[in-house]
């Protein structure tokens, strides 16, 4: 039988005494070495000088229907200050506040120091708020710089001109200037060349606007077109070719923008609805519904109303026994009344599909006496040429532009 040996008594007592001594040592250490109490130390200093005031500002864009009194209340302009501002506006300068204007409220600390109302990139109105209120108009100084652009048509005039850094507004002006001779949707060919000298306005190093075209040149299907800007004393700003002839014609060849010819002048055309040979004595310009239709030339409206297969129609009588007709309209301009005088480019109606039409488009006819002529091919009469007394001055301006074009081309090719 297996048994257990008795444990030595002395060994057990020794272990017990050692444990008691160890516990007493730990207790004594914890009592004698308590951590020092945490002392709060506060350092204070008196500042006799006040913190400097900081300039700051808030912006507000004027919305439709807002008035200055409402805006002042929203921006917490003190009533007394608002009253002083309105009372100081003796010349009614503040009555010109319009939607989209930007108002800048400038503060010095918490005190309103001034209000600047920015009308555009150049013009603004400044309200200075002191003991006395002052209201004044400000206009930044501008600098006009000449720029040059040139290129070849690979896709479209608009796209290729943009690639050359020519601003959108200049591209549109370019197309308008040559629009009497060239249809920029239908006539432009790959390989056609364009060049233009134009003005760009800057103010304080920032581009403000693209100004006028000074000189433009377009080579279309190997035919060269030139336009030189000249301020004619009798006609004002006009563009003339190298012979001093006005590039502007007495009639627009296409009386609307952003369209293409969907059906040409054709005396033997198969009518798409009647399905029989019926002369098409005009040109159809496909365009979106409600595209504005312009008067092709100056004249007097002789007919406004519904006219059989033409649908809603406007007719205008011009000088030289010429008449133009605009058909399949959606609606008329309210100002288009029989007997009303219209100017070239004035909106007379809007594209539709009234009458016998398969879709929205403008049917445009050009009459010379009792004969209808193809508007695309007819030789359009030009506007007035350069005043003979100013011809030498015009030639001098043209030669200056040609020299600049030559210099620009040399730099680009270097």
C-alpha positions in Angstrom: 0.0 0.0 0.0 1.3 3.3 -1.0 1.4 6.1 1.6 2.4 9.8 2.0 5.4 10.9 4.0 4.8 13.5 6.7 5.9 17.0 5.7 8.7 18.5 7.8 7.2 20.9 10.4 10.2 23.2 10.3 10.0 23.8 6.5 6.3 24.7 6.7 6.9 27.2 9.6 9.8 28.8 7.7 7.8 29.4 4.5 5.0 30.8 6.6 7.3 33.3 8.4 9.0 34.4 5.2 5.5 35.1 3.6 4.5 37.2 6.6 7.7 39.2 6.5 7.4 39.8 2.7 3.8 41.1 3.1 4.9 43.4 5.9 7.7 44.9 3.8 5.3 45.6 0.9 2.8 47.3 3.2 5.5 49.4 4.9 6.8 50.6 1.5 3.4 51.7 0.3 2.7 53.7 3.5 6.1 55.4 3.6 6.4 56.2 -0.1 3.0 57.8 -0.9 3.0 60.0 -4.1 3.2 63.7 -3.6 -0.2 65.5 -4.1 -0.7 67.2 -7.5 -0.3 70.9 -7.4 -2.3 73.2 -9.7 -0.2 76.0 -11.1 -1.9 78.9 -12.9 0.0 81.5 -14.8 -1.9 84.7 -15.7 -0.8 87.8 -17.5 -2.7 91.1 -18.1 -3.0 92.3 -21.7 -3.4 96.0 -21.8 -3.5 96.1 -25.7 -6.6 94.8 -27.6 -6.3 92.2 -30.4 -5.9 93.9 -33.8 -9.1 94.1 -35.9 -9.1 91.9 -39.0 -10.5 92.7 -42.4 -13.0 90.2 -43.7 -15.8 90.0 -46.2 -19.0 88.2 -47.2 -20.4 87.8 -50.7 -24.0 87.8 -52.0 -25.3 87.2 -55.5 -28.5 89.2 -56.2 -31.4 87.0 -57.1 -34.5 87.8 -59.1 -37.0 89.7 -57.0 -34.6 90.8 -54.3 -34.4 94.4 -53.2 -31.5 96.1 -51.4 -33.6 96.6 -48.2 -34.2 92.8 -48.1 -30.5 92.0 -48.7 -29.4 94.6 -46.1 -31.7 93.0 -43.5 -30.4 89.5 -44.4 -26.8 90.7 -44.0 -27.7 92.4 -40.7 -26.7 95.9 -41.9 -27.8 98.2 -39.1 -31.1 100.0 -39.8 -29.5 103.4 -39.2 -26.7 102.6 -41.7 -29.2 101.3 -44.3 -31.2 104.5 -43.9 -28.1 106.7 -44.4 -27.2 104.7 -47.6 -30.6 105.2 -49.2 -30.7 108.8 -48.1 -27.2 109.4 -49.7 -28.2 108.0 -53.1 -29.2 111.3 -54.5 -28.4 110.2 -58.1 -30.4 107.0 -57.9 -27.2 105.0 -58.6 -28.5 102.1 -56.5 -31.6 101.8 -58.7 -29.5 100.0 -61.3 -29.1 96.8 -59.1 -30.0 93.8 -61.2 -30.1 90.0 -60.7 -26.7 88.3 -61.1 -24.9 91.4 -59.6 -22.3 90.4 -57.0 -22.4 92.3 -53.7 -19.2 92.3 -51.5 -19.7 93.3 -47.8 -16.4 94.4 -46.4 -15.9 94.5 -42.6 -13.2 95.9 -40.4 -13.5 93.7 -37.3 -17.2 93.5 -36.8 -17.9 97.0 -38.3 -19.2 97.3 -41.9 -16.6 99.3 -43.7 -17.9 99.3 -47.4 -20.1 97.5 -49.9 -19.0 96.9 -53.5 -21.7 96.0 -56.0 -19.9 94.3 -59.0 -21.9 94.8 -62.2 -19.4 93.0 -64.5 -15.7 92.5 -64.7 -15.1 96.2 -65.2 -17.9 98.2 -63.7 -19.0 98.4 -60.1 -20.7 100.6 -57.5 -18.8 101.4 -54.2 -20.6 102.4 -51.0 -18.1 103.7 -48.4 -19.5 103.8 -44.9 -17.9 106.3 -42.6 -19.4 109.2 -40.6 -20.7 110.3 -44.0 -21.9 107.8 -46.7 -20.4 108.1 -50.2 -21.7 106.3 -53.3 -19.7 106.2 -56.5 -19.3 104.3 -59.8 -16.0 102.6 -60.4 -14.6 101.5 -63.8 -11.3 99.5 -64.0 -8.7 100.6 -66.6 -8.5 98.2 -69.5 -5.9 97.4 -72.0 -6.6 96.1 -75.6 -4.1 93.5 -77.0 -4.2 92.2 -80.5 -4.2 88.4 -80.9 -3.9 86.1 -84.0 -5.3 82.8 -84.8 -4.9 80.6 -87.9 -5.6 77.0 -88.9 -6.9 74.4 -91.4 -10.3 72.7 -91.4 -10.1 69.0 -90.5 -13.5 68.4 -88.9 -15.5 71.6 -88.7 -14.7 75.3 -88.6 -16.0 75.7 -85.0 -14.1 72.7 -83.6 -10.8 73.5 -85.5 -10.9 77.2 -84.5 -11.4 76.3 -80.9 -8.3 74.0 -81.1 -6.3 77.0 -82.2 -7.3 79.0 -79.1 -9.7 81.3 -80.9 -12.5 82.4 -78.5 -16.1 81.2 -79.0 -17.4 84.8 -79.6 -14.7 85.5 -82.3 -15.6 82.2 -84.1 -19.3 83.2 -84.2 -18.4 86.8 -85.4 -16.1 85.3 -88.1 -18.9 83.0 -89.4 -21.3 86.0 -89.3 -19.0 88.3 -91.3 -18.5 85.7 -94.1 -22.0 84.3 -93.7 -23.3 86.2 -96.8 -20.9 84.3 -99.1 -20.3 81.0 -97.2 -22.7 78.6 -95.5 -20.5 77.4 -92.6 -22.6 74.2 -92.3 -22.9 73.3 -95.9 -20.0 74.9 -97.8 -17.0 74.3 -95.6 -14.5 71.7 -96.9 -11.6 69.8 -95.3 -8.4 71.7 -96.1 -10.1 75.2 -96.0 -7.9 77.8 -94.3 -8.8 80.5 -91.8 -6.9 83.3 -90.1 -8.0 86.2 -88.0 -6.6 89.2 -86.1 -8.8 90.1 -83.1 -8.8 92.2 -80.0 -8.7 90.9 -76.4 -9.4 93.2 -73.5 -7.5 92.8 -70.2 -7.9 94.5 -66.8 -5.3 94.2 -64.0 -3.8 91.2 -65.8 -7.2 89.4 -66.1 -8.9 88.7 -69.4 -12.1 90.6 -69.6 -13.5 90.0 -73.0 -12.7 89.2 -76.6 -13.3 92.3 -78.6 -13.8 93.0 -82.3 -12.3 91.2 -85.3 -9.8 93.5 -87.0 -9.0 91.4 -90.0 -10.3 88.0 -91.2 -9.4 85.7 -94.1 -11.1 82.5 -95.2 -10.0 80.3 -98.1 -13.0 78.1 -99.0 -12.8 75.6 -101.9 -9.8 77.6 -103.2 -11.7 80.9 -103.2 -10.3 83.6 -100.9 -12.5 85.9 -98.8 -11.1 88.9 -97.0 -12.7 91.2 -94.4 -11.1 94.4 -93.0 -12.7 96.3 -90.2 -13.2 100.0 -91.0 -15.1 102.8 -89.3 -16.9 104.4 -92.1 -18.1 107.9 -91.3 -21.5 107.3 -93.0 -22.1 103.7 -92.0 -20.1 103.2 -88.8 -18.2 100.0 -88.2 -18.3 97.8 -91.3 -16.2 95.1 -92.9 -14.9 95.4 -96.5 -13.0 93.2 -98.9 -9.8 94.3 -100.6 -11.7 96.3 -103.2 -13.5 98.3 -100.6 -16.8 96.4 -101.2 -18.9 95.7 -98.2 -18.8 92.0 -97.3 -22.3 92.4 -95.9 -25.0 91.7 -98.4 -28.4 93.3 -98.6 -29.8 89.9 -97.9 -29.0 86.9 -95.7 -28.5 83.8 -97.7 -29.7 81.6 -94.8 -32.3 83.3 -92.5 -31.5 81.2 -89.4 -28.6 79.7 -87.5 -27.8 76.1 -86.6 -29.5 74.5 -89.6 -28.7 72.5 -92.7 -30.2 72.3 -96.1 -32.6 69.3 -96.2 -34.0 70.1 -99.6 -32.5 72.2 -102.4 -34.2 74.4 -105.0 -35.5 71.8 -107.6 -38.1 72.4 -110.3 -38.5 68.6 -110.8 -38.6 67.3 -107.2 -40.9 64.4 -106.1 -43.1 65.8 -103.3 -42.6 63.7 -100.1 -46.3 63.9 -99.2 -48.2 64.3 -102.5 -45.9 61.7 -104.2 -45.8 63.4 -107.5 -43.5 65.7 -109.4 -43.9 69.2 -108.0 -41.5 72.0 -108.3 -39.6 72.9 -105.1 -39.1 76.7 -105.7 -37.2 77.4 -102.5 -34.7 75.9 -100.0 -35.7 73.9 -96.9 -33.5 74.4 -93.8 -33.9 71.6 -91.3 -33.8 73.0 -87.7 -35.3 72.3 -84.3 -38.8 73.5 -83.6 -38.9 77.1 -82.4 -35.5 78.0 -83.9 -35.7 81.8 -84.5 -36.2 82.8 -88.1 -34.7 86.2 -89.2 -35.7 88.6 -91.8 -33.3 88.1 -94.7 -33.1 91.8 -95.5 -34.6 95.2 -94.7 -38.2 95.5 -95.9 -41.9 95.7 -95.1 -44.0 92.7 -94.0 -46.7 92.1 -96.7 -48.3 88.9 -95.4 -48.7 87.1 -92.1 -51.0 84.2 -91.8 -51.9 80.6 -92.8 -51.4 79.9 -96.5 -52.5 76.4 -97.7 -49.6 73.9 -98.0 -47.2 76.6 -96.8 -48.8 76.6 -93.3 -48.0 79.6 -91.2 -46.2 82.0 -93.5 -44.5 85.4 -93.5 -43.8 87.4 -96.7 -41.5 90.5 -96.8 -41.3 93.0 -99.6 -37.8 94.5 -100.2 -36.4 97.2 -102.5 -35.6 96.3 -106.2 -38.9 94.4 -106.6 -37.6 91.5 -104.4 -39.8 89.5 -102.0 -38.8 86.7 -99.5 -41.2 84.1 -98.1 -40.8 82.0 -94.9 -43.1 79.0 -94.5 -44.1 76.0 -92.3 -43.7 78.2 -89.2 -44.6 77.2 -85.6 -45.6 80.7 -84.6 -45.0 84.4 -85.4 -43.2 87.1 -83.5 -45.8 89.3 -81.9 -44.2 92.3 -83.6 -44.7 90.7 -87.1 -47.7 92.6 -88.4 -48.6 93.5 -92.0 -47.1 96.9 -92.8 -44.4 96.7 -90.2 -40.9 97.6 -91.2 -38.2 95.0 -90.3 -34.4 95.1 -90.3 -32.1 92.5 -91.6 -31.6 89.8 -88.9 -34.7 90.8 -86.9 -36.6 87.8 -85.6 -40.0 87.5 -87.4 -41.1 83.9 -86.6 -40.1 80.5 -85.3 -39.5 77.1 -87.1 -42.3 74.6 -87.1 -44.0 72.0 -89.4 -47.3 73.7 -90.2 -49.0 73.0 -93.6 -47.7 70.1 -95.7 -44.5 69.3 -93.9 -42.9 66.0 -92.8 -41.0 67.6 -89.9 -39.8 70.9 -88.4 -38.0 73.0 -91.0 -38.0 76.4 -92.7 -39.1 76.7 -96.3 -37.4 79.9 -97.7 -38.1 81.5 -101.1 -36.4 84.4 -102.9 -38.6 86.2 -105.5 -37.2 88.6 -108.1 -40.4 90.1 -109.6 -42.6 87.2 -110.5 -39.8 84.7 -110.7 -38.6 82.5 -107.9 -34.8 82.1 -107.7 -32.5 79.7 -105.9 -31.5 81.5 -102.7 -28.3 79.6 -102.4 -27.0 80.5 -105.9 -28.6 83.9 -106.5 -26.0 86.8 -106.8 -27.0 88.9 -103.7 -26.6 92.6 -103.9 -24.0 94.1 -101.5 -24.4 96.8 -98.9 -22.7 100.2 -99.5 -19.0 100.1 -100.2 -16.3 102.3 -98.5 -17.0 106.0 -98.8 -14.8 107.2 -101.7 -13.5 110.0 -99.6 -12.1 107.5 -97.1 -10.9 104.9 -99.5 -7.1 105.7 -99.1 -7.5 105.5 -95.3 -9.2 102.1 -95.7 -6.4 100.8 -97.9 -3.8 102.0 -95.3 -5.7 100.0 -92.6 -5.9 96.9 -94.8 -2.1 97.0 -95.6 -1.3 97.3 -91.9 -3.4 94.2 -91.2 -1.8 92.3 -94.1 1.7 93.2 -92.8 0.7 92.0 -89.3 -0.7 88.7 -90.7 2.6 88.2 -92.5 4.6 88.8 -89.3 2.4 86.5 -87.2 2.8 83.7 -89.8 6.6 84.2 -89.8 6.7 83.8 -86.0 4.5 80.7 -86.1 6.5 79.0 -88.9 9.9 79.9 -87.3 
